[in-house]
Amino acid sequence: MNEKKEIKIELTPEVAQGKYANLAIIAHSANEFFIDMICMAPNTPQAKVQSRIIMTPENAKQLLFALQENVHKYESTFGEITMRKPINMVDEKITFLGPNGKA
């Protein structure tokens, strides 16, 4: 009964290049999770959102489980990922700027 269906996914060259992010800001409403992927440069007072992902709570939970599974697989192959405090980031307050550049 549980047939697996093949899904064809298109990956354009522009999207395949990807965007680097070293900071994620996650917020939610009753119906959606918002994940802003940001590239924060050292000693820079401002950073731009590289990509925003909006998903349902159910999809966010599926992403959580998929990340947990993949981190486990990674650590099984390459060893434990150690957490360390970033050298150039010290508990700074993050201010969100709107589309016109104003908070």
MOPAC internal coordinates of N, CA, C and O (Angstrom, degrees):
PM7 1SCF
backbone

  N    0.0000 0     0.00 0     0.00 0    0    0    0
  C    1.4419 1     0.00 0     0.00 0    1    0    0
  C    1.5120 1   112.88 1     0.00 0    2    1    0
  O    1.2310 1   120.09 1   146.40 1    3    2    1
  N    1.3153 1   117.44 1   -33.60 1    3    2    1
  C    1.4597 1   121.12 1  -179.75 1    5    3    2
  C    1.5141 1   110.15 1   -84.91 1    6    5    3
  O    1.2310 1   120.90 1  -103.25 1    7    6    5
  N    1.3304 1   115.89 1    76.75 1    7    6    5
  C    1.4610 1   120.37 1   177.48 1    9    7    6
  C    1.5155 1   109.38 1   -73.30 1   10    9    7
  O    1.2310 1   120.94 1   -41.48 1   11   10    9
  N    1.3244 1   115.80 1   138.52 1   11   10    9
  C    1.4563 1   119.68 1   173.48 1   13   11   10
  C    1.5117 1   107.48 1   -93.38 1   14   13   11
  O    1.2310 1   120.84 1   -52.13 1   15   14   13
  N    1.3281 1   116.00 1   127.87 1   15   14   13
  C    1.4529 1   121.49 1   179.10 1   17   15   14
  C    1.5123 1   108.81 1  -101.40 1   18   17   15
  O    1.2310 1   121.09 1   -39.28 1   19   18   17
  N    1.3150 1   115.52 1   140.72 1   19   18   17
  C    1.4566 1   120.67 1   177.77 1   21   19   18
  C    1.5157 1   109.00 1   -81.53 1   22   21   19
  O    1.2310 1   120.99 1   -48.71 1   23   22   21
  N    1.3248 1   115.71 1   131.29 1   23   22   21
  C    1.4559 1   121.41 1   177.70 1   25   23   22
  C    1.5178 1   107.98 1  -113.09 1   26   25   23
  O    1.2310 1   120.66 1   -54.41 1   27   26   25
  N    1.3109 1   116.34 1   125.59 1   27   26   25
  C    1.4577 1   120.37 1   177.12 1   29   27   26
  C    1.5173 1   107.90 1   -92.49 1   30   29   27
  O    1.2310 1   121.26 1   -55.23 1   31   30   29
  N    1.3197 1   115.20 1   124.77 1   31   30   29
  C    1.4554 1   121.38 1  -178.11 1   33   31   30
  C    1.5226 1   108.86 1  -115.95 1   34   33   31
  O    1.2310 1   120.79 1   -51.37 1   35   34   33
  N    1.3264 1   116.09 1   128.63 1   35   34   33
  C    1.4621 1   120.92 1   178.31 1   37   35   34
  C    1.5157 1   109.40 1   -94.11 1   38   37   35
  O    1.2310 1   120.64 1   -48.62 1   39   38   37
  N    1.3125 1   116.38 1   131.38 1   39   38   37
  C    1.4601 1   122.44 1   177.24 1   41   39   38
  C    1.5254 1   107.37 1  -122.29 1   42   41   39
  O    1.2310 1   121.16 1   -74.52 1   43   42   41
  N    1.3299 1   115.39 1   105.48 1   43   42   41
  C    1.4627 1   119.23 1  -178.71 1   45   43   42
  C    1.5296 1   109.48 1   -72.23 1   46   45   43
  O    1.2310 1   119.78 1   -23.59 1   47   46   45
  N    1.3285 1   118.02 1   156.41 1   47   46   45
  C    1.4675 1   120.56 1   179.06 1   49   47   46
  C    1.5291 1   113.05 1   -57.45 1   50   49   47
  O    1.2310 1   120.24 1   143.66 1   51   50   49
  N    1.3390 1   117.14 1   -36.34 1   51   50   49
  C    1.4671 1   120.23 1  -179.82 1   53   51   50
  C    1.5346 1   111.02 1   -65.17 1   54   53   51
  O    1.2310 1   120.65 1   136.99 1   55   54   53
  N    1.3108 1   116.37 1   -43.01 1   55   54   53
  C    1.4630 1   120.57 1  -179.61 1   57   55   54
  C    1.5289 1   110.13 1   -73.59 1   58   57   55
  O    1.2310 1   120.19 1   145.50 1   59   58   57
  N    1.3205 1   117.25 1   -34.50 1   59   58   57
  C    1.4683 1   121.39 1  -179.27 1   61   59   58
  C    1.5212 1   112.21 1   -62.24 1   62   61   59
  O    1.2310 1   119.90 1   153.10 1   63   62   61
  N    1.3280 1   117.80 1   -26.90 1   63   62   61
  C    1.4632 1   121.02 1   177.89 1   65   63   62
  C    1.5230 1   111.39 1   -65.15 1   66   65   63
  O    1.2310 1   120.41 1   150.69 1   67   66   65
  N    1.3071 1   116.81 1   -29.31 1   67   66   65
  C    1.4510 1   121.46 1   177.69 1   69   67   66
  C    1.5133 1   113.06 1    75.31 1   70   69   67
  O    1.2310 1   121.45 1    -7.30 1   71   70   69
  N    1.3173 1   114.83 1   172.70 1   71   70   69
  C    1.4648 1   123.52 1   176.36 1   73   71   70
  C    1.5194 1   106.87 1  -130.23 1   74   73   71
  O    1.2310 1   120.20 1   -47.52 1   75   74   73
  N    1.3198 1   117.22 1   132.48 1   75   74   73
  C    1.4660 1   120.94 1   178.60 1   77   75   74
  C    1.5216 1   109.13 1   -81.15 1   78   77   75
  O    1.2310 1   120.79 1   -43.64 1   79   78   77
  N    1.3196 1   116.09 1   136.36 1   79   78   77
  C    1.4579 1   121.56 1   175.70 1   81   79   78
  C    1.5197 1   108.89 1  -139.15 1   82   81   79
  O    1.2310 1   120.73 1   -42.08 1   83   82   81
  N    1.3338 1   116.22 1   137.92 1   83   82   81
  C    1.4580 1   120.47 1   176.29 1   85   83   82
  C    1.5264 1   111.53 1  -122.55 1   86   85   83
  O    1.2310 1   121.06 1  -168.61 1   87   86   85
  N    1.3253 1   115.58 1    11.39 1   87   86   85
  C    1.4525 1   121.34 1   178.15 1   89   87   86
  C    1.5240 1   108.45 1  -149.70 1   90   89   87
  O    1.2310 1   120.48 1   -43.93 1   91   90   89
  N    1.3119 1   116.69 1   136.07 1   91   90   89
  C    1.4662 1   121.46 1   175.39 1   93   91   90
  C    1.5155 1   108.45 1  -126.32 1   94   93   91
  O    1.2310 1   120.98 1   -46.98 1   95   94   93
  N    1.3173 1   115.74 1   133.02 1   95   94   93
  C    1.4557 1   121.84 1   174.63 1   97   95   94
  C    1.5246 1   106.24 1  -112.35 1   98   97   95
  O    1.2310 1   120.81 1   -53.34 1   99   98   97
  N    1.3235 1   116.06 1   126.66 1   99   98   97
  C    1.4652 1   120.27 1  -176.28 1  101   99   98
  C    1.5230 1   108.79 1  -119.55 1  102  101   99
  O    1.2310 1   121.23 1   -50.33 1  103  102  101
  N    1.3298 1   115.25 1   129.67 1  103  102  101
  C    1.4606 1   122.05 1   176.45 1  105  103  102
  C    1.5308 1   107.42 1  -134.18 1  106  105  103
  O    1.2310 1   120.79 1   -13.97 1  107  106  105
  N    1.3157 1   116.09 1   166.03 1  107  106  105
  C    1.4594 1   118.52 1   178.83 1  109  107  106
  C    1.5247 1   111.32 1  -150.61 1  110  109  107
  O    1.2310 1   121.96 1   -24.32 1  111  110  109
  N    1.3231 1   113.85 1   155.68 1  111  110  109
  C    1.4580 1   122.44 1   170.08 1  113  111  110
  C    1.5286 1   105.43 1  -116.43 1  114  113  111
  O    1.2310 1   120.20 1     9.52 1  115  114  113
  N    1.2960 1   117.22 1  -170.48 1  115  114  113
  C    1.4676 1   119.73 1   179.00 1  117  115  114
  C    1.5273 1   111.57 1   -66.07 1  118  117  115
  O    1.2310 1   120.19 1   153.95 1  119  118  117
  N    1.3298 1   117.23 1   -26.05 1  119  118  117
  C    1.4645 1   120.50 1  -172.67 1  121  119  118
  C    1.5147 1   115.67 1  -114.61 1  122  121  119
  O    1.2310 1   119.45 1   163.26 1  123  122  121
  N    1.3356 1   118.65 1   -16.74 1  123  122  121
  C    1.4596 1   120.85 1  -176.08 1  125  123  122
  C    1.5140 1   112.13 1  -140.49 1  126  125  123
  O    1.2310 1   121.93 1   -24.31 1  127  126  125
  N    1.3315 1   113.92 1   155.69 1  127  126  125
  C    1.4606 1   122.42 1   168.03 1  129  127  126
  C    1.5214 1   106.27 1  -109.35 1  130  129  127
  O    1.2310 1   120.44 1   -41.07 1  131  130  129
  N    1.3274 1   116.76 1   138.93 1  131  130  129
  C    1.4543 1   123.36 1   177.98 1  133  131  130
  C    1.5188 1   107.77 1  -115.93 1  134  133  131
  O    1.2310 1   120.48 1   -55.76 1  135  134  133
  N    1.3174 1   116.69 1   124.24 1  135  134  133
  C    1.4606 1   121.38 1   179.48 1  137  135  134
  C    1.5243 1   107.10 1  -120.42 1  138  137  135
  O    1.2310 1   120.88 1   -68.22 1  139  138  137
  N    1.3346 1   115.93 1   111.78 1  139  138  137
  C    1.4609 1   121.35 1   177.32 1  141  139  138
  C    1.5170 1   108.22 1   -98.50 1  142  141  139
  O    1.2310 1   120.66 1   -59.01 1  143  142  141
  N    1.3255 1   116.35 1   120.99 1  143  142  141
  C    1.4601 1   122.80 1   178.30 1  145  143  142
  C    1.5283 1   107.53 1   -96.90 1  146  145  143
  O    1.2310 1   120.80 1   -55.24 1  147  146  145
  N    1.3364 1   116.07 1   124.76 1  147  146  145
  C    1.4606 1   122.43 1  -170.72 1  149  147  146
  C    1.5239 1   109.82 1  -127.63 1  150  149  147
  O    1.2310 1   120.98 1   -34.96 1  151  150  149
  N    1.3294 1   115.74 1   145.04 1  151  150  149
  C    1.4600 1   121.02 1   172.55 1  153  151  150
  C    1.5242 1   106.44 1  -109.07 1  154  153  151
  O    1.2310 1   121.29 1   -69.85 1  155  154  153
  N    1.3269 1   115.13 1   110.15 1  155  154  153
  C    1.4604 1   121.74 1  -177.90 1  157  155  154
  C    1.5154 1   109.18 1  -102.59 1  158  157  155
  O    1.2310 1   120.32 1   -63.27 1  159  158  157
  N    1.3269 1   117.00 1   116.73 1  159  158  157
  C    1.4650 1   121.33 1   178.37 1  161  159  158
  C    1.5232 1   109.46 1   -86.39 1  162  161  159
  O    1.2310 1   120.26 1   -31.97 1  163  162  161
  N    1.3337 1   117.11 1   148.03 1  163  162  161
  C    1.4651 1   120.26 1   179.28 1  165  163  162
  C    1.5258 1   111.99 1   -60.74 1  166  165  163
  O    1.2310 1   120.77 1   -36.83 1  167  166  165
  N    1.3217 1   116.13 1   143.17 1  167  166  165
  C    1.4642 1   123.30 1   176.15 1  169  167  166
  C    1.5208 1   113.51 1    57.06 1  170  169  167
  O    1.2310 1   120.54 1  -150.54 1  171  170  169
  N    1.3176 1   116.57 1    29.46 1  171  170  169
  C    1.4554 1   121.88 1   178.84 1  173  171  170
  C    1.5187 1   108.31 1  -115.71 1  174  173  171
  O    1.2310 1   119.68 1   -52.82 1  175  174  173
  N    1.3317 1   118.22 1   127.18 1  175  174  173
  C    1.4643 1   119.96 1  -175.43 1  177  175  174
  C    1.5258 1   114.23 1   -77.64 1  178  177  175
  O    1.2310 1   119.89 1   172.08 1  179  178  177
  N    1.3299 1   117.81 1    -7.92 1  179  178  177
  C    1.4548 1   120.46 1  -175.01 1  181  179  178
  C    1.5172 1   109.88 1  -142.26 1  182  181  179
  O    1.2310 1   120.59 1   -34.14 1  183  182  181
  N    1.3224 1   116.48 1   145.86 1  183  182  181
  C    1.4627 1   121.43 1   177.52 1  185  183  182
  C    1.5194 1   109.01 1  -140.65 1  186  185  183
  O    1.2310 1   120.62 1   -28.46 1  187  186  185
  N    1.3327 1   116.42 1   151.54 1  187  186  185
  C    1.4589 1   121.17 1  -179.97 1  189  187  186
  C    1.5203 1   110.48 1  -102.25 1  190  189  187
  O    1.2310 1   121.38 1   -34.46 1  191  190  189
  N    1.3153 1   114.96 1   145.54 1  191  190  189
  C    1.4565 1   120.63 1   173.55 1  193  191  190
  C    1.5251 1   107.08 1   -69.70 1  194  193  191
  O    1.2310 1   120.67 1   -54.28 1  195  194  193
  N    1.3282 1   116.33 1   125.72 1  195  194  193
  C    1.4567 1   121.82 1   179.45 1  197  195  194
  C    1.5291 1   110.84 1   -82.05 1  198  197  195
  O    1.2310 1   121.32 1   144.86 1  199  198  197
  N    1.3353 1   115.08 1   -35.14 1  199  198  197
  C    1.4578 1   119.98 1  -177.53 1  201  199  198
  C    1.5215 1   108.97 1  -160.10 1  202  201  199
  O    1.2310 1   120.42 1   -35.32 1  203  202  201
  N    1.3145 1   116.80 1   144.68 1  203  202  201
  C    1.4675 1   121.94 1   174.30 1  205  203  202
  C    1.5196 1   108.10 1  -120.04 1  206  205  203
  O    1.2310 1   121.21 1   -51.01 1  207  206  205
  N    1.3165 1   115.29 1   128.99 1  207  206  205
  C    1.4528 1   121.89 1   177.06 1  209  207  206
  C    1.5267 1   107.20 1  -112.51 1  210  209  207
  O    1.2310 1   120.58 1   -48.57 1  211  210  209
  N    1.3200 1   116.50 1   131.43 1  211  210  209
  C    1.4600 1   121.93 1   177.75 1  213  211  210
  C    1.5197 1   106.95 1  -119.67 1  214  213  211
  O    1.2310 1   120.43 1   -53.72 1  215  214  213
  N    1.3325 1   116.79 1   126.28 1  215  214  213
  C    1.4616 1   120.46 1  -178.39 1  217  215  214
  C    1.5205 1   111.40 1  -141.18 1  218  217  215
  O    1.2310 1   121.70 1   -18.94 1  219  218  217
  N    1.3298 1   114.35 1   161.06 1  219  218  217
  C    1.4567 1   120.22 1   176.18 1  221  219  218
  C    1.5273 1   109.25 1   -71.08 1  222  221  219
  O    1.2310 1   119.68 1   -20.43 1  223  222  221
  N    1.3293 1   118.22 1   159.57 1  223  222  221
  C    1.4622 1   120.00 1   176.27 1  225  223  222
  C    1.5335 1   112.65 1   -56.84 1  226  225  223
  O    1.2310 1   120.19 1   141.32 1  227  226  225
  N    1.3243 1   117.25 1   -38.68 1  227  226  225
  C    1.4660 1   120.27 1   178.88 1  229  227  226
  C    1.5263 1   111.18 1   -64.08 1  230  229  227
  O    1.2310 1   120.32 1   136.90 1  231  230  229
  N    1.3229 1   116.99 1   -43.10 1  231  230  229
  C    1.4632 1   120.21 1   178.24 1  233  231  230
  C    1.5210 1   111.56 1   -67.37 1  234  233  231
  O    1.2310 1   120.18 1   144.72 1  235  234  233
  N    1.3358 1   117.25 1   -35.28 1  235  234  233
  C    1.4660 1   120.54 1   177.35 1  237  235  234
  C    1.5302 1   109.92 1   -62.95 1  238  237  235
  O    1.2310 1   120.47 1   139.27 1  239  238  237
  N    1.3238 1   116.71 1   -40.73 1  239  238  237
  C    1.4632 1   120.07 1   179.55 1  241  239  238
  C    1.5267 1   110.37 1   -68.15 1  242  241  239
  O    1.2310 1   119.94 1   141.93 1  243  242  241
  N    1.3302 1   117.72 1   -38.07 1  243  242  241
  C    1.4649 1   120.71 1   175.61 1  245  243  242
  C    1.5257 1   110.49 1   -63.00 1  246  245  243
  O    1.2310 1   119.97 1   140.94 1  247  246  245
  N    1.3389 1   117.66 1   -39.06 1  247  246  245
  C    1.4598 1   121.72 1   176.75 1  249  247  246
  C    1.5292 1   109.95 1   -63.24 1  250  249  247
  O    1.2310 1   120.10 1   137.42 1  251  250  249
  N    1.3275 1   117.42 1   -42.58 1  251  250  249
  C    1.4579 1   121.66 1   177.26 1  253  251  250
  C    1.5256 1   110.95 1   -55.89 1  254  253  251
  O    1.2310 1   120.34 1   131.14 1  255  254  253
  N    1.3245 1   116.95 1   -48.86 1  255  254  253
  C    1.4642 1   120.99 1  -179.36 1  257  255  254
  C    1.5276 1   111.21 1   -65.38 1  258  257  255
  O    1.2310 1   120.12 1   140.14 1  259  258  257
  N    1.3392 1   117.37 1   -39.86 1  259  258  257
  C    1.4608 1   120.95 1   179.51 1  261  259  258
  C    1.5290 1   110.71 1   -65.07 1  262  261  259
  O    1.2310 1   120.12 1   139.37 1  263  262  261
  N    1.3315 1   117.38 1   -40.63 1  263  262  261
  C    1.4700 1   120.80 1   177.23 1  265  263  262
  C    1.5255 1   110.68 1   -65.23 1  266  265  263
  O    1.2310 1   120.06 1   136.97 1  267  266  265
  N    1.3398 1   117.49 1   -43.03 1  267  266  265
  C    1.4622 1   120.82 1   178.22 1  269  267  266
  C    1.5229 1   110.89 1   -59.18 1  270  269  267
  O    1.2310 1   120.53 1   135.13 1  271  270  269
  N    1.3212 1   116.60 1   -44.87 1  271  270  269
  C    1.4620 1   121.29 1   180.00 1  273  271  270
  C    1.5250 1   111.12 1   -63.78 1  274  273  271
  O    1.2310 1   120.34 1   137.21 1  275  274  273
  N    1.3170 1   116.96 1   -42.79 1  275  274  273
  C    1.4592 1   120.18 1  -178.60 1  277  275  274
  C    1.5166 1   112.48 1   -71.86 1  278  277  275
  O    1.2310 1   119.53 1   144.82 1  279  278  277
  N    1.3309 1   118.50 1   -35.18 1  279  278  277
  C    1.4646 1   120.80 1   175.27 1  281  279  278
  C    1.5262 1   109.01 1   -64.42 1  282  281  279
  O    1.2310 1   120.25 1   138.57 1  283  282  281
  N    1.3183 1   117.14 1   -41.43 1  283  282  281
  C    1.4702 1   120.69 1   177.68 1  285  283  282
  C    1.5336 1   110.63 1   -60.57 1  286  285  283
  O    1.2310 1   120.18 1   134.23 1  287  286  285
  N    1.3351 1   117.26 1   -45.77 1  287  286  285
  C    1.4726 1   121.19 1   178.55 1  289  287  286
  C    1.5271 1   110.66 1   -62.19 1  290  289  287
  O    1.2310 1   120.49 1   137.55 1  291  290  289
  N    1.3309 1   116.67 1   -42.45 1  291  290  289
  C    1.4625 1   121.30 1   179.10 1  293  291  290
  C    1.5225 1   110.39 1   -59.87 1  294  293  291
  O    1.2310 1   120.76 1   130.89 1  295  294  293
  N    1.3477 1   116.16 1   -49.11 1  295  294  293
  C    1.4579 1   120.45 1  -177.95 1  297  295  294
  C    1.5225 1   111.81 1   -66.63 1  298  297  295
  O    1.2310 1   119.83 1   149.14 1  299  298  297
  N    1.3197 1   117.93 1   -30.86 1  299  298  297
  C    1.4630 1   120.80 1   176.33 1  301  299  298
  C    1.5273 1   111.03 1   -65.39 1  302  301  299
  O    1.2310 1   120.97 1   148.23 1  303  302  301
  N    1.3261 1   115.75 1   -31.77 1  303  302  301
  C    1.4647 1   120.95 1  -178.85 1  305  303  302
  C    1.5277 1   112.30 1   -88.66 1  306  305  303
  O    1.2310 1   120.25 1   133.91 1  307  306  305
  N    1.3258 1   117.13 1   -46.09 1  307  306  305
  C    1.4601 1   121.62 1  -170.03 1  309  307  306
  C    1.5263 1   114.96 1  -109.64 1  310  309  307
  O    1.2310 1   119.43 1   173.70 1  311  310  309
  N    1.3084 1   118.70 1    -6.30 1  311  310  309
  C    1.4564 1   121.61 1  -177.84 1  313  311  310
  C    1.5155 1   111.58 1   101.06 1  314  313  311
  O    1.2310 1   121.46 1   -12.16 1  315  314  313
  N    1.3258 1   114.81 1   167.84 1  315  314  313
  C    1.4631 1   121.20 1  -175.56 1  317  315  314
  C    1.5236 1   111.61 1   -63.84 1  318  317  315
  O    1.2310 1   121.32 1   -41.20 1  319  318  317
  N    1.3145 1   115.07 1   138.80 1  319  318  317
  C    1.4579 1   121.78 1   174.57 1  321  319  318
  C    1.5223 1   106.33 1   -83.20 1  322  321  319
  O    1.2310 1   120.46 1   -58.63 1  323  322  321
  N    1.3211 1   116.72 1   121.37 1  323  322  321
  C    1.4656 1   119.46 1   179.74 1  325  323  322
  C    1.5171 1   109.36 1   -94.30 1  326  325  323
  O    1.2310 1   121.27 1   -41.01 1  327  326  325
  N    1.3095 1   115.17 1   138.99 1  327  326  325
  C    1.4597 1   120.97 1   179.49 1  329  327  326
  C    1.5200 1   108.69 1   -93.88 1  330  329  327
  O    1.2310 1   120.95 1   -46.76 1  331  330  329
  N    1.3122 1   115.79 1   133.24 1  331  330  329
  C    1.4595 1   120.28 1   176.79 1  333  331  330
  C    1.5181 1   108.30 1  -139.48 1  334  333  331
  O    1.2310 1   121.07 1   -24.74 1  335  334  333
  N    1.3065 1   115.56 1   155.26 1  335  334  333
  C    1.4528 1   120.04 1   179.73 1  337  335  334
  C    1.5243 1   108.51 1   -77.01 1  338  337  335
  O    1.2310 1   120.13 1   -49.12 1  339  338  337
  N    1.3352 1   117.36 1   130.88 1  339  338  337
  C    1.4657 1   119.37 1   177.95 1  341  339  338
  C    1.5169 1   111.27 1   -57.19 1  342  341  339
  O    1.2310 1   120.55 1   -40.64 1  343  342  341
  N    1.3181 1   116.55 1   139.36 1  343  342  341
  C    1.4623 1   122.13 1  -176.68 1  345  343  342
  C    1.5263 1   111.81 1   -63.73 1  346  345  343
  O    1.2310 1   119.91 1   138.04 1  347  346  345
  N    1.3327 1   117.78 1   -41.96 1  347  346  345
  C    1.4641 1   120.34 1  -172.88 1  349  347  346
  C    1.5202 1   114.45 1   -98.64 1  350  349  347
  O    1.2310 1   119.93 1  -173.64 1  351  350  349
  N    1.3291 1   117.73 1     6.36 1  351  350  349
  C    1.4561 1   119.45 1   179.72 1  353  351  350
  C    1.5201 1   109.12 1  -121.16 1  354  353  351
  O    1.2310 1   120.93 1   -60.15 1  355  354  353
  N    1.3312 1   115.82 1   119.85 1  355  354  353
  C    1.4561 1   120.41 1  -177.45 1  357  355  354
  C    1.5220 1   108.77 1  -125.67 1  358  357  355
  O    1.2310 1   120.16 1   -85.55 1  359  358  357
  N    1.2999 1   117.29 1    94.45 1  359  358  357
  C    1.4669 1   123.35 1   174.65 1  361  359  358
  C    1.5258 1   113.09 1    32.41 1  362  361  359
  O    1.2310 1   120.44 1  -127.07 1  363  362  361
  N    1.3143 1   116.77 1    52.93 1  363  362  361
  C    1.4619 1   120.78 1  -179.47 1  365  363  362
  C    1.5180 1   110.25 1   -84.05 1  366  365  363
  O    1.2310 1   120.99 1   -30.86 1  367  366  365
  N    1.3234 1   115.71 1   149.14 1  367  366  365
  C    1.4518 1   120.58 1   175.47 1  369  367  366
  C    1.5302 1   107.87 1   -78.54 1  370  369  367
  O    1.2310 1   120.67 1   -44.47 1  371  370  369
  N    1.3167 1   116.33 1   135.53 1  371  370  369
  C    1.4637 1   121.10 1   179.14 1  373  371  370
  C    1.5161 1   108.20 1  -104.07 1  374  373  371
  O    1.2310 1   120.31 1   -53.23 1  375  374  373
  N    1.3221 1   117.02 1   126.77 1  375  374  373
  C    1.4487 1   123.19 1   177.88 1  377  375  374
  C    1.5145 1   108.11 1  -109.15 1  378  377  375
  O    1.2310 1   120.88 1   -50.11 1  379  378  377
  N    1.3272 1   115.93 1   129.89 1  379  378  377
  C    1.4613 1   119.69 1   179.97 1  381  379  378
  C    1.5167 1   110.15 1   -88.48 1  382  381  379
  O    1.2310 1   120.98 1   -48.23 1  383  382  381
  N    1.3186 1   115.74 1   131.77 1  383  382  381
  C    1.4609 1   121.33 1   178.32 1  385  383  382
  C    1.5157 1   108.84 1  -103.12 1  386  385  383
  O    1.2310 1   120.56 1   -42.83 1  387  386  385
  N    1.3034 1   116.53 1   137.17 1  387  386  385
  C    1.4652 1   121.15 1   178.72 1  389  387  386
  C    1.5121 1   111.58 1   -78.19 1  390  389  387
  O    1.2310 1   120.53 1     3.86 1  391  390  389
  N    1.3374 1   116.59 1  -176.14 1  391  390  389
  C    1.4715 1   120.80 1  -176.92 1  393  391  390
  C    1.5262 1   114.09 1   -60.63 1  394  393  391
  O    1.2310 1   120.00 1   155.62 1  395  394  393
  N    1.3211 1   117.60 1   -24.38 1  395  394  393
  C    1.4595 1   120.19 1   179.51 1  397  395  394
  C    1.5275 1   112.03 1   -93.85 1  398  397  395
  O    1.2310 1   120.45 1  -171.59 1  399  398  397
  N    1.3332 1   116.75 1     8.41 1  399  398  397
  C    1.4663 1   120.97 1   177.60 1  401  399  398
  C    1.5219 1   114.28 1    83.36 1  402  401  399
  O    1.2310 1   120.21 1  -172.45 1  403  402  401
  N    1.3488 1   117.20 1     7.55 1  403  402  401
  C    1.4584 1   120.85 1   179.80 1  405  403  402
  C    1.5217 1   109.86 1  -110.20 1  406  405  403
  O    1.2310 1   121.20 1   -34.45 1  407  406  405
  N    1.3329 1   115.31 1   145.55 1  407  406  405
  C    1.4642 1   120.71 1  -179.79 1  409  407  406
  C    1.5095 1   110.56 1   -74.00 1  410  409  407
  O    1.2310 1   120.10 1   180.00 1  411  410  409

